[in-house]
Each structure stands twice: as structure tokens, then as C-alpha cells.
Amino acid sequence: MRIRAVRRLEVSKRNLVTVRILSVIVALLTASLVFLAYGLNPLEVYRSIFLNAFATEIGLTESVVRMIPLLLVSSGLALVFRTGFWNIGAEGQLLAGAMASYLLAVELPELSPLILLPALFAVGFVAGAIWGIPPAVLKAKLNVNEVISTLMLYYVLYWVFQHLIHGPWKAREKVGKLTYGGFAHTEVIPEHSQLPLLPGTRIHWPTLIIAVVASVLVYFLLTRTPWGYEMRVVGSNPDAAKAAGISYLKAVTLAMMVSGGLAGLAGVGELCGIQKRFTPEFLSGYGFSGIITAWLGGTNPISLIITNFLYGGLLVGGEYIMITYRLPIGVVDMFNGIILFFVLAGEFFIKYELRREK
């Protein structure tokens, strides 16, 4: 007797939800072993995460702050994943959008905010979209593995970014009559290029509105347009798509442009709404965390918003326990990695069922 994995012809919503919930539960149980190894009570740790993320005013607002880039990134990733294309480089596309908006903000400081702020989002979207095109073309024309190409393009841009903030973009500090290079960070962007915030919070509301609208538009694109139909066919059955005359290149390129563009918008929000300048630690891993929330939330805007809000709270709570329980940052990263591993493993049981054969 042997066990064989057979692809499901149809995946029910009940099975989809059940497997994903179980994946998260198993991930939390596995992460509990890490906390036990540090001599901590896992129930107390999870209680601290929940209360500090969702039971306090600052925790709730900070969860929304984390949700904004996650929602933008995961909306694009959920779309491109439906085409069967694995975009692992959203972090690089986010960085591309942030870098493009920084250049616009510092090179054209005289622009009116009414023109500048929309322009910042526009150039951020375009930059992220452009950075998403090469992997799609390489996959369609040369069958280059997209996991490798998207990830490697992230590292290419990351080291260009590090060179710029340690060199040409480094802020020039003035002390008395002396001007020196200072630390590895850029100048703060002009005040009128900074995004408005909700009073008393760090929530940059223009990006929040864009993120919510984008999640709805992605769902509409995928389910109500001919382009979305082609993406779904390419993702579910590439051979059938080819036989029907659907262009794989067109489908994955459009999906990657949307995915990269939305990640670029997240970069604009992070720069102009939160950090205001570049530092070596500018990136917060939203491009990678968005993979988790994209798989959990799917393309439904309501589930995406809920999932990203909860995961944003998880990030806020993770920072709290790192400080309170004096845990190394590697433990928090491991916690996120465990969740990602089991969520992706759960996708196997969504698409396949195990059958015993004699």
C-alpha cells in the first residue's frame, strides 16, 4: 500500500477556511516550543501579544499603521499568486517605489502639495511596477524560476540603496562652520511632501484609503474583467490557457505590474508617512510578511483587511514581548517564519488530497 497525492478538482470554501485556520493553530503551537525553551509560558506570551495589540488605544492605532503596507503588498501578491506566479520580491518593489518618491520629493520641493502628493504615489506605483516586469518576462520567455529572479532583484536594489544612503544621498550635517558627512541616512524629506496623519496617531490616512480601495479593485480586476479571467485560467491550467490562445506573457506581466505597483505604493507610505527619510534599517520586512497575509486572506477584500489588521497586531505584539521578556529579535523573526511555513504547507492540503492505493 502507498499514499499518493491527488490534485483536487474543486476546492470548497469550507475546506479552504478550515485548512488555513488549522495551519495558524499548528504554527502557534509550534512557536510555543520556542517560548518554552526560553522558560516562558506560551499562554502568557500570547495573552500579552493580544492585549497590547488590540486592547489599548496605541496598540490599535499601531496595528492599523502596520496593516497599511501589509494590505497594499498582500493585495498585489494575492493577485499574482492566482496566476501561478511566485513573486517573492515585493520587498524590492516596495523599495523601488520609496526611492522614486524620495527623488521626486527632494528634486521638486517647490511643487504644490496638491500636485506633489498624488505625484509621489504615481511615481511610486510606476517604479514598483517597472521593477516587477523583468521576472515576468524572464519566466515567460526563458522559463527562469520566478522565485529566484524576484528575490535576486530585491538584493540588487537593496545594495544600490545601501550605496546611495552611505554615499550620494547621505545627509550633510552642519556643526558651526564645519560640514561633514554625518551618519548613514538621508535628509528628511520636505514637510509638504509628508503625508497627513490622523490626529494623535501615526496613521497616514491617504495611504490607508488607497490600500482599502486597492484591495477592492484587485478583487474586481480578478473576478469581473477579461484580464482577470485570463490570469485565473493561466494560474489554474497553463496548458488550457495556451490552447485557448491566452498569452502567458501578457497575463503574468500585467499581474506583476499591479503587484509591484501596489508594493511601490506601500513604499511611498512608509517613506512619506512614517519614516520621513532613509536609514539602513528603512525596510521592515512588509514585502515578505505580505506573503503570509496574501495566502491567508486570498483576494477577498474583507478577508484581506481583517487578516492584515490581525497580522499587524501580531507584529506590534511581537515588539512588545521582545522588550518585555527580553527576547532577541531573532525569536520574533522565527515566530513569523513558523507561521509562513505552516501556512504554505497548508496550501498543499488545500490543493491536494492524500489517497491510499494498494
C-alpha positions in Angstrom: 0.0 0.0 0.0 1.2 3.5 -0.8 -0.1 7.0 -0.3 -0.4 9.3 -3.3 -1.3 13.0 -3.5 -4.1 13.7 -5.9 -5.0 17.2 -7.1 -8.5 18.3 -6.1 -10.7 19.2 -9.0 -12.5 21.7 -6.8 -11.7 23.4 -3.5 -14.6 24.1 -1.3 -14.6 27.3 0.8 -15.2 25.3 3.9 -12.0 23.2 3.2 -10.1 26.4 2.4 -11.0 28.2 5.6 -10.6 25.1 7.8 -7.1 24.3 6.5 -5.9 27.9 6.9 -7.2 28.2 10.4 -5.6 24.8 11.4 -2.3 26.0 9.8 -2.2 29.0 12.0 -3.1 27.0 15.1 -0.4 24.4 14.4 2.1 27.3 13.8 1.2 28.9 17.2 1.6 25.5 18.9 5.0 25.0 17.3 6.1 28.6 18.2 5.1 27.7 21.8 8.0 25.3 21.9 10.4 28.2 21.2 8.9 30.2 24.1 9.1 27.2 26.4 12.8 26.9 25.5 13.2 30.4 26.9 11.4 29.5 30.1 8.2 31.4 29.2 4.6 30.4 29.5 3.3 30.5 25.9 -0.3 31.3 27.0 1.0 34.3 28.9 3.1 35.4 25.9 0.1 35.2 23.5 -2.1 37.0 26.1 0.4 39.8 26.2 0.5 40.0 22.4 -3.3 40.2 22.2 -3.9 42.7 25.0 -1.1 45.1 23.9 -2.1 45.0 20.2 -5.9 45.1 20.4 -6.9 46.2 24.0 -5.1 49.6 24.1 -5.6 52.7 22.0 -2.0 52.9 20.9 -1.9 49.2 20.2 -5.0 49.5 17.9 -3.6 52.5 16.0 -0.2 51.0 15.6 -1.9 47.8 14.3 -3.6 49.9 11.6 -0.2 51.6 10.8 1.3 48.1 10.2 -1.8 47.0 8.3 -1.5 49.7 5.7 1.7 48.5 3.9 0.7 44.9 4.5 -2.7 45.4 2.9 -1.1 47.0 -0.2 1.5 44.4 -0.6 -0.7 41.4 0.1 -3.4 42.6 -2.3 -0.9 42.6 -5.2 0.6 39.3 -4.1 -2.8 37.6 -3.8 -3.5 38.7 -7.4 -0.2 37.5 -8.8 -0.3 34.2 -6.9 -3.6 33.4 -8.6 -1.7 33.4 -11.9 0.6 30.8 -10.5 3.5 33.2 -10.4 5.5 33.3 -7.2 6.5 36.9 -6.5 8.9 36.7 -3.6 10.5 40.1 -4.3 7.7 42.5 -3.1 10.2 44.0 -0.7 12.3 45.2 -3.6 9.3 46.6 -5.4 8.4 48.4 -2.2 11.9 49.8 -2.0 11.7 50.9 -5.7 8.6 52.9 -5.0 10.1 54.5 -1.9 13.3 55.5 -3.7 11.4 57.0 -6.7 9.2 59.1 -4.4 12.2 60.3 -2.4 13.8 61.5 -5.6 10.7 63.4 -6.6 10.3 64.9 -3.1 13.8 66.3 -2.9 14.3 67.3 -6.6 11.0 69.2 -6.9 10.4 70.7 -3.5 8.6 73.7 -5.0 5.6 71.7 -6.2 2.3 72.4 -4.5 1.2 69.7 -2.1 -2.0 69.3 -4.2 0.2 68.2 -7.1 3.1 66.7 -5.2 1.3 64.1 -3.0 -0.6 62.5 -5.9 2.6 62.6 -8.0 4.5 60.8 -5.2 2.0 57.9 -5.2 2.1 57.9 -9.0 5.8 57.6 -9.4 5.9 55.1 -6.6 3.4 52.9 -8.3 5.2 53.2 -11.7 8.6 52.4 -10.1 7.3 49.3 -8.3 5.5 48.1 -11.5 8.7 48.5 -13.6 10.7 46.5 -11.1 8.2 43.7 -11.3 8.3 43.4 -15.1 11.7 41.7 -15.7 10.9 38.5 -13.7 7.6 38.1 -15.6 9.4 38.4 -19.0 12.2 36.1 -17.9 9.7 33.5 -16.8 7.6 33.7 -20.0 10.4 33.9 -22.5 13.3 31.9 -20.9 11.4 29.9 -18.2 13.6 31.4 -15.5 12.4 30.5 -12.0 10.5 33.5 -10.7 11.3 32.7 -7.0 15.0 33.2 -7.8 14.6 36.2 -10.1 12.2 38.2 -7.9 14.3 37.6 -4.8 17.6 38.4 -6.5 16.2 41.6 -8.0 15.4 42.6 -4.4 19.0 42.2 -3.4 20.2 44.1 -6.4 18.1 47.1 -5.5 18.9 46.7 -1.7 22.6 47.1 -2.2 22.1 50.0 -4.6 20.0 51.6 -1.9 22.7 51.0 0.7 25.4 52.5 -1.5 23.2 55.7 -2.0 22.5 56.3 1.6 26.1 55.7 2.6 27.3 57.9 -0.3 25.5 60.3 -2.7 22.3 60.6 -0.7 24.0 60.8 2.8 22.8 63.9 4.7 25.4 66.7 5.1 25.3 67.8 8.7 26.4 71.3 9.7 28.1 72.0 13.1 29.2 75.6 13.4 31.2 76.4 10.3 32.0 72.7 9.6 30.1 70.5 7.2 30.6 66.7 7.4 29.1 63.6 6.1 27.3 62.5 9.3 25.6 59.2 9.7 24.3 56.9 7.0 20.9 58.5 6.5 19.4 60.9 4.1 17.9 64.4 4.7 14.4 64.5 6.0 12.0 65.0 3.0 10.4 68.4 2.7 7.5 69.0 5.1 4.9 69.5 2.3 5.8 66.1 0.8 5.0 64.3 4.1 1.6 62.6 4.3 -1.1 64.0 6.7 -1.8 61.9 9.8 -4.9 61.3 11.8 -4.5 63.5 14.9 -2.7 61.8 17.8 -1.7 58.8 15.7 0.8 57.7 13.1 -1.9 56.6 10.7 -1.3 58.3 7.3 -4.9 58.3 6.1 -4.3 58.9 2.4 -2.4 55.6 2.1 -5.0 53.8 4.3 -7.7 54.9 1.9 -5.6 53.9 -1.1 -4.9 50.5 0.4 -8.6 49.7 1.1 -9.6 50.9 -2.4 -6.8 48.9 -4.0 -7.9 45.6 -2.3 -11.4 46.1 -3.7 -10.1 47.0 -7.2 -7.9 43.9 -7.2 -10.9 41.7 -6.4 -12.8 43.5 -9.2 -10.0 43.1 -11.7 -9.7 39.4 -11.0 -13.3 38.5 -10.9 -15.0 41.0 -13.3 -12.7 41.7 -16.1 -11.3 39.7 -19.1 -7.7 40.3 -17.9 -8.6 38.7 -14.5 -10.2 35.8 -16.3 -7.0 35.2 -18.3 -5.0 35.4 -15.1 -7.1 32.8 -13.4 -7.0 30.4 -16.3 -3.2 30.8 -16.6 -2.9 30.1 -12.9 -5.2 27.1 -12.8 -4.3 25.4 -16.1 -1.4 26.9 -18.2 -1.9 24.2 -20.9 -5.6 25.0 -21.3 -4.7 28.7 -21.4 -2.2 28.1 -24.1 -4.7 26.1 -26.1 -7.3 28.8 -25.8 -4.8 31.4 -27.1 -4.3 33.2 -23.8 -0.9 34.9 -23.6 1.0 33.8 -20.6 3.4 36.7 -21.0 0.6 39.2 -21.0 -1.2 37.7 -18.0 1.8 37.4 -15.7 3.3 40.8 -16.8 0.1 42.6 -16.0 -0.3 40.8 -12.7 3.3 41.6 -11.8 2.9 45.3 -12.7 -0.1 45.5 -10.5 1.6 43.6 -7.7 4.8 45.6 -8.0 2.9 48.9 -8.2 0.9 48.2 -5.1 4.1 47.3 -3.2 5.6 50.6 -4.5 2.7 52.5 -3.0 3.4 50.8 0.3 7.0 52.2 0.0 5.7 55.7 -0.6 3.5 55.4 2.5 6.4 54.2 4.6 8.7 57.0 3.5 6.4 59.9 3.4 4.0 58.9 6.1 6.2 57.2 8.7 10.0 57.4 8.5 10.4 60.7 6.5 13.9 59.7 5.4 16.0 56.7 4.6 18.2 54.9 7.0 20.0 51.5 6.7 17.0 50.0 8.6 14.3 51.5 6.4 12.9 48.2 5.3 10.6 46.5 7.9 10.0 43.2 6.1 6.5 44.0 4.9 7.3 42.6 1.4 7.9 39.2 3.0 5.2 39.3 5.7 2.7 40.1 2.9 3.2 36.6 1.5 1.7 35.2 4.7 -1.3 37.5 4.7 -1.8 37.1 1.0 -2.2 33.4 1.4 -4.4 33.7 4.5 -6.6 36.5 3.1 -6.9 35.5 -0.5 -8.3 38.1 -2.9 -11.5 38.9 -1.0 -11.1 42.5 0.2 -12.9 41.9 3.5 -10.8 38.9 4.5 -7.6 40.7 3.4 -8.4 43.7 5.6 -9.2 41.5 8.6 -6.2 39.3 8.1 -3.7 42.2 7.7 -5.1 44.0 10.7 -4.7 40.9 12.8 -1.2 40.3 11.5 -0.3 43.9 12.0 -1.4 43.5 15.6 0.8 40.4 15.8 3.8 42.5 14.7 3.0 45.1 17.3 2.6 42.5 20.0 5.9 40.8 18.8 7.8 44.1 19.5 6.2 44.3 22.9 7.2 40.8 24.0 10.7 41.3 22.7 11.1 44.2 25.0 9.1 42.9 28.0 10.5 39.4 28.0 14.0 40.4 26.7 13.8 38.1 23.7 16.3 38.5 20.9 14.8 39.9 17.6 15.6 36.5 16.0 12.9 34.9 18.1 10.2 37.3 16.7 11.5 36.7 13.2 11.4 32.9 13.8 7.8 33.3 15.1 6.9 34.9 11.8 8.8 32.3 9.8 7.0 29.5 11.5 3.6 31.0 10.6 4.7 31.4 7.0 6.0 27.8 6.8 2.8 26.2 8.1 0.5 28.5 6.0 2.4 27.5 2.9 2.4 23.8 3.9 -1.4 24.1 4.4 -1.8 25.1 0.8 -0.7 21.6 -0.2 -3.7 20.1 1.6 -6.0 22.7 0.1 -4.9 21.7 -3.5 -4.3 18.0 -2.9 -5.8 15.1 -1.1 -4.0 12.0 0.1 -5.3 8.7 -1.1 -4.2 5.2 -0.2 -3.5 2.8 -3.1 -2.7 -0.9 -3.0 
